[in-house]
Structure formats: structure tokens, C-alpha cells
Amino acid sequence: MTKSSYGNPRFFDFVYDEFLTGADGSIFPYQEGDLFNSLTRENILELLEITGILPEIRKKGYTKVQLEISGMGEDFQRLVLISDKEILLHLRLSIQEYRLEINDYFFKEKYLIINWLQTRHPKSQTMDKSRLYPGQDVPGLGIFHQISDFIGF
């Protein structure tokens, strides 16, 4: 059974509503290196540590990991973890507003959308090409539970 990061008291220091508030109509201009004008590189690295992604990646032999944050403006962002020029985690995110109707009431709500999610394990010892999914060149990292904790922070 995998360990959930919800047991970590630091996990709830990152509040989803505050994250979306920071992303929503910030008075500060878009800055490269911050995720949706809300989370800094240090915040993201801490969250990756808290949710168990970085410890699992280290266990698999990737000791030097770099985080790249880029995007196409304030609405579409990209997170990439790289080790030895190999992409380990590639995550494209966007914040989109949807109009909802519940019991004849209409309201708008913003949601964090995952447009792309890929993990790669280039050092994997099991490189059976027949077990890879279409488009995969190497197996994934096998860190679904940690990534779902990270996404659902």
C-alpha cells in the first residue's frame, strides 16, 4: 500500500483555493519561473518533496534533478523535471473557467486542468519494448500515487 502525503502536516500548507486565487487576475504581471503567479520554484520543489515524487525519483537513481517552469502566458504552464538531459516528468497545466448550472443557478468556476502528463524512466532495467504503450520510448516511473497527491494538493 502506498503512503499518501496527506499524512504530512506540511501538505496542507498549500491550499488549492489560494493557488487559484493567485492565478486569477493577479495584479502582478506574469513572471517566468512562477507557476500561475502563485507558486515559486522553491514552493514547487517543496511540494514535490512532500508528496513523495522527488524521494521516489532519487530511489530510482536520479540524484541531480532540475525543475524547469515555462509557459505561454499566465493561462498555460509547463513543469518539467530533468536529470542528465532526460525528461523524467512532463506536466502541462492550464486554468480554465467553466460555466456550470446546478438547480437553475448558473455560476462560473475556475479549474486546474492537466493537459499533458508524462513520466519517463530512462534508467529502467526492464526495457521490454513490447510492453510499452504507443508513443513511449521508455517505461514510466511508476509514481502515480505521488503524482495524484501533487496534482490534487
FIRO-359353 format. One record per residue (C-alpha): residue number from 1; chain; x, y, z. Coordinates in steps of 0.25 Angstrom, whole numbers, plus 5000, padded with zeros to 4 digits. Each point is the difference from the previous one (the first is absolute). Layout:
BEGIN
(atom NUM,'A',(X,Y,Z));
...
This chain:
BEGIN
(atom 1,'A',(5000,5000,5000));
(atom 2,'A',(5006,5013,4996));
(atom 3,'A',(5002,5011,5010));
(atom 4,'A',(4991,5013,4998));
(atom 5,'A',(5006,5013,5002));
(atom 6,'A',(4987,5005,5007));
(atom 7,'A',(5006,4995,5013));
(atom 8,'A',(5011,5010,4999));
(atom 9,'A',(4997,5012,5008));
(atom 10,'A',(5007,5010,4990));
(atom 11,'A',(4991,4995,4988));
(atom 12,'A',(4988,5008,5004));
(atom 13,'A',(5009,5013,5000));
(atom 14,'A',(4997,5000,4985));
(atom 15,'A',(4985,5004,4999));
(atom 16,'A',(4994,4998,4986));
(atom 17,'A',(4990,5011,5001));
(atom 18,'A',(5012,5010,5004));
(atom 19,'A',(5007,4994,4988));
(atom 20,'A',(4989,5003,4990));
(atom 21,'A',(4998,5014,5007));
(atom 22,'A',(5014,5003,4997));
(atom 23,'A',(4998,4996,4985));
(atom 24,'A',(4987,5007,4999));
(atom 25,'A',(5002,5014,4995));
(atom 26,'A',(5013,5003,5008));
(atom 27,'A',(5004,5015,5001));
(atom 28,'A',(5014,4995,4997));
(atom 29,'A',(5004,4998,4986));
(atom 30,'A',(5003,4986,4995));
(atom 31,'A',(5014,4995,5004));
(atom 32,'A',(5008,4989,4994));
(atom 33,'A',(5004,4990,5011));
(atom 34,'A',(4988,5002,5009));
(atom 35,'A',(4988,4990,4998));
(atom 36,'A',(4988,5008,4996));
(atom 37,'A',(5005,5012,5008));
(atom 38,'A',(4998,4992,5013));
(atom 39,'A',(5010,4989,5003));
(atom 40,'A',(5015,5003,4999));
(atom 41,'A',(5011,4990,4995));
(atom 42,'A',(5003,4998,5015));
(atom 43,'A',(4985,4997,5003));
(atom 44,'A',(4999,4990,4989));
(atom 45,'A',(5013,4993,5004));
(atom 46,'A',(4995,4999,5015));
(atom 47,'A',(4986,4995,4995));
(atom 48,'A',(5008,4989,4991));
(atom 49,'A',(5007,4996,5013));
(atom 50,'A',(4988,5000,5009));
(atom 51,'A',(4992,4992,4990));
(atom 52,'A',(5011,4989,4998));
(atom 53,'A',(5003,5003,4986));
(atom 54,'A',(5015,5004,5002));
(atom 55,'A',(5003,4989,5010));
(atom 56,'A',(4994,4990,4990));
(atom 57,'A',(5008,5005,4989));
(atom 58,'A',(5013,5000,5009));
(atom 59,'A',(4997,4985,5003));
(atom 60,'A',(5000,4997,4985));
(atom 61,'A',(5015,5006,4999));
(atom 62,'A',(4997,5015,4995));
(atom 63,'A',(5008,5008,5010));
(atom 64,'A',(5001,5013,4993));
(atom 65,'A',(4987,5005,4996));
(atom 66,'A',(4997,5014,4994));
(atom 67,'A',(4986,5006,4999));
(atom 68,'A',(4996,5009,4988));
(atom 69,'A',(4988,5008,5001));
(atom 70,'A',(4995,5007,4987));
(atom 71,'A',(4987,5004,4993));
(atom 72,'A',(4993,5007,4990));
(atom 73,'A',(4995,5012,5008));
(atom 74,'A',(4992,4999,5013));
(atom 75,'A',(4990,4989,4996));
(atom 76,'A',(5009,4989,4995));
(atom 77,'A',(5012,4995,5008));
(atom 78,'A',(5009,4989,4998));
(atom 79,'A',(5008,4992,5011));
(atom 80,'A',(5012,4991,4996));
(atom 81,'A',(5009,4992,5009));
(atom 82,'A',(5013,4997,4993));
(atom 83,'A',(5012,4991,5004));
(atom 84,'A',(5013,4999,4991));
(atom 85,'A',(4992,5006,4988));
(atom 86,'A',(4989,4990,5001));
(atom 87,'A',(4986,5004,5003));
(atom 88,'A',(4994,4993,5012));
(atom 89,'A',(4987,5007,5003));
(atom 90,'A',(4993,5009,4990));
(atom 91,'A',(4987,5007,5004));
(atom 92,'A',(4992,5010,4992));
(atom 93,'A',(4990,5008,5008));
(atom 94,'A',(4989,5010,4998));
(atom 95,'A',(4990,5008,5007));
(atom 96,'A',(4986,5000,4993));
(atom 97,'A',(4987,5006,5004));
(atom 98,'A',(4988,4992,4999));
(atom 99,'A',(4985,5004,5000));
(atom 100,'A',(4992,4991,5009));
(atom 101,'A',(4985,4998,5002));
(atom 102,'A',(4995,4994,5013));
(atom 103,'A',(4985,5001,5003));
(atom 104,'A',(4998,5011,4991));
(atom 105,'A',(5011,5008,5006));
(atom 106,'A',(5012,5004,4990));
(atom 107,'A',(5014,5003,5005));
(atom 108,'A',(5014,5000,4995));
(atom 109,'A',(5011,4992,5007));
(atom 110,'A',(5015,4999,4996));
(atom 111,'A',(5006,4986,5000));
(atom 112,'A',(5014,4996,4999));
(atom 113,'A',(5001,4991,4987));
(atom 114,'A',(5011,4990,4997));
(atom 115,'A',(5002,5001,4985));
(atom 116,'A',(5012,4990,5000));
(atom 117,'A',(5007,4991,5010));
(atom 118,'A',(5012,4991,4996));
(atom 119,'A',(5010,4993,5009));
(atom 120,'A',(5012,4993,4995));
(atom 121,'A',(5010,4991,5006));
(atom 122,'A',(5012,4999,4990));
(atom 123,'A',(5009,4992,5010));
(atom 124,'A',(4989,4989,5001));
(atom 125,'A',(5007,4986,5000));
(atom 126,'A',(4987,4994,4993));
(atom 127,'A',(5000,5006,4986));
(atom 128,'A',(4991,4990,4994));
(atom 129,'A',(4995,5008,4988));
(atom 130,'A',(4987,4991,4998));
(atom 131,'A',(4995,5005,5014));
(atom 132,'A',(5001,5015,4996));
(atom 133,'A',(4987,5008,4996));
(atom 134,'A',(5000,5007,4987));
(atom 135,'A',(5009,5012,5000));
(atom 136,'A',(5008,4995,5012));
(atom 137,'A',(5015,4999,4998));
(atom 138,'A',(5003,4995,5014));
(atom 139,'A',(4991,4995,5012));
(atom 140,'A',(4994,5010,5009));
(atom 141,'A',(5005,5003,5015));
(atom 142,'A',(4988,4993,5007));
(atom 143,'A',(4997,5011,5009));
(atom 144,'A',(4985,5002,4997));
(atom 145,'A',(4996,5002,5015));
(atom 146,'A',(5010,5010,5002));
(atom 147,'A',(4997,5008,4988));
(atom 148,'A',(4985,4999,5003));
(atom 149,'A',(5003,5006,5014));
(atom 150,'A',(5008,5011,4993));
(atom 151,'A',(4989,5003,4990));
(atom 152,'A',(4989,5000,5011));
(atom 153,'A',(5008,5008,5010));
